[in-house]
Amino acid sequence: MSLRQAIIKDINSIVSIEKSCYEKPIWNKSLLKNLFNNSQTDSVWIYELNKIIIGFLITQRCLNEVSILNLAIDKKYQNNGFGKKITSQYLSLLPINSVVFLEVNKNNFIAQKVYAALNFEKIDYRKNYYNNSEDALIMRYVKNIN
């Protein structure tokens, strides 16, 4: 199992996973190509198992502040702890005093439990955040020395 930065040839796998996870996928080839070619703050991370891409993480970073924009694990590999592993490995790469924010569906209790186990704290809500009008819970992680 390994985490690495994505490259342009990974786009088809990313889009396939996105479609497997969401009824109304947000990230498509066009958005991802734009991110790869034009963004200096956004990055995509790939999680591989036996050289098969099983998940991805899209982040936006400005200095020591990071927003996790999307995290998805292929449906075939869900409920095996890979979401926690990809997040944990990504957090380990960040410098001390980094602050990470994310939104998670207020009804996604499994993801909330995973993030809480990684020391994310609930800090607020966003009403009607998702394209199905469901609310999001905003969570924050602060990377300290200990």
C-alpha positions in Angstrom: 0.0 0.0 0.0 1.4 3.3 -0.9 0.5 7.0 -1.3 2.0 9.0 -4.1 1.3 12.2 -6.0 -0.9 11.6 -9.0 0.2 12.1 -12.6 -1.8 12.9 -15.7 -2.1 9.3 -16.8 -4.0 8.5 -13.5 -7.0 10.6 -14.6 -9.1 7.7 -16.0 -8.7 5.8 -12.7 -9.6 8.8 -10.6 -12.7 9.5 -12.7 -13.7 5.9 -12.5 -13.4 5.9 -8.7 -15.3 9.2 -8.5 -18.2 7.7 -10.5 -18.2 4.5 -8.4 -18.6 6.5 -5.2 -21.0 9.4 -6.0 -24.4 9.6 -7.6 -23.5 13.0 -8.9 -19.7 13.1 -9.4 -18.1 16.5 -9.2 -14.6 15.7 -10.5 -14.4 14.9 -14.2 -11.6 14.7 -16.8 -11.8 18.4 -17.7 -11.6 19.6 -14.1 -8.8 17.2 -13.3 -6.8 18.2 -16.4 -7.2 21.8 -15.4 -6.0 21.0 -11.9 -2.9 19.1 -13.2 -2.0 21.7 -15.8 -2.9 25.0 -14.1 -3.0 24.8 -10.4 -0.2 25.7 -8.1 -2.2 25.1 -4.9 -4.2 21.9 -5.6 -2.8 18.4 -5.7 -4.0 14.9 -6.2 -2.7 12.0 -4.3 -3.2 8.3 -5.3 -3.5 5.4 -3.0 -2.3 2.1 -4.5 -2.7 -1.5 -3.4 -0.5 -4.0 -5.3 0.0 -1.3 -8.0 -3.8 -0.9 -8.5 -5.2 2.6 -7.8 -7.9 2.1 -5.2 -8.4 5.6 -3.9 -7.5 9.3 -4.2 -7.2 12.5 -2.2 -7.6 16.0 -3.7 -6.1 18.8 -1.6 -5.7 22.5 -1.8 -2.8 24.0 0.1 -1.8 27.6 1.0 1.3 27.8 3.2 0.4 25.7 6.3 -3.3 25.5 5.7 -4.8 22.6 3.7 -8.3 21.8 2.6 -9.1 18.2 1.7 -11.5 18.7 -1.2 -12.2 15.1 -1.9 -11.3 11.7 -0.6 -12.7 8.6 -2.4 -12.0 4.9 -2.1 -13.2 2.6 -4.9 -16.5 0.9 -3.9 -14.8 -2.5 -4.2 -12.3 -1.6 -1.5 -14.5 0.4 0.9 -15.0 -0.7 4.6 -11.4 -2.0 4.8 -9.8 1.0 6.5 -8.2 2.4 3.4 -9.8 5.8 3.9 -8.2 6.1 7.2 -4.8 4.9 5.9 -4.8 7.3 2.9 -5.7 10.2 5.3 -3.1 9.2 7.9 -0.3 8.8 5.3 -1.2 12.2 3.8 -1.2 13.9 7.3 2.2 12.4 8.0 3.7 14.2 5.0 2.6 17.6 6.3 4.9 19.9 8.3 4.4 20.6 12.0 1.8 23.4 12.6 -0.2 22.5 9.5 -3.9 22.9 9.8 -6.2 20.7 7.7 -9.9 21.4 7.0 -12.5 19.2 5.4 -16.2 18.8 5.0 -18.0 15.5 5.6 -21.7 14.7 5.2 -23.4 15.1 8.5 -25.0 11.7 8.0 -21.7 10.0 7.1 -21.0 8.7 10.6 -18.4 6.2 9.5 -16.3 8.9 7.9 -16.8 11.1 11.0 -15.6 8.3 13.2 -12.5 7.8 11.0 -11.6 11.5 11.1 -12.2 11.7 14.8 -9.8 8.8 15.3 -7.2 10.8 13.4 -7.7 13.8 15.7 -10.0 15.9 13.5 -12.4 18.1 15.6 -15.9 19.1 14.6 -15.9 22.9 14.4 -19.0 24.0 12.4 -21.7 23.1 9.8 -22.4 24.1 6.2 -26.1 24.1 5.3 -27.1 22.6 2.0 -23.5 22.0 1.1 -23.8 19.0 -1.1 -25.6 18.8 -4.5 -28.3 16.8 -2.9 -28.9 19.7 -0.4 -27.5 17.7 2.6 -25.5 19.6 5.2 -21.8 19.2 5.8 -19.9 19.1 9.0 -16.7 21.1 9.0 -13.8 19.3 10.7 -10.2 20.6 11.5 -7.0 18.8 12.3 -3.9 20.6 13.7 -0.5 18.9 13.4 1.4 19.4 16.5 4.8 18.1 17.7 3.4 15.5 20.0 
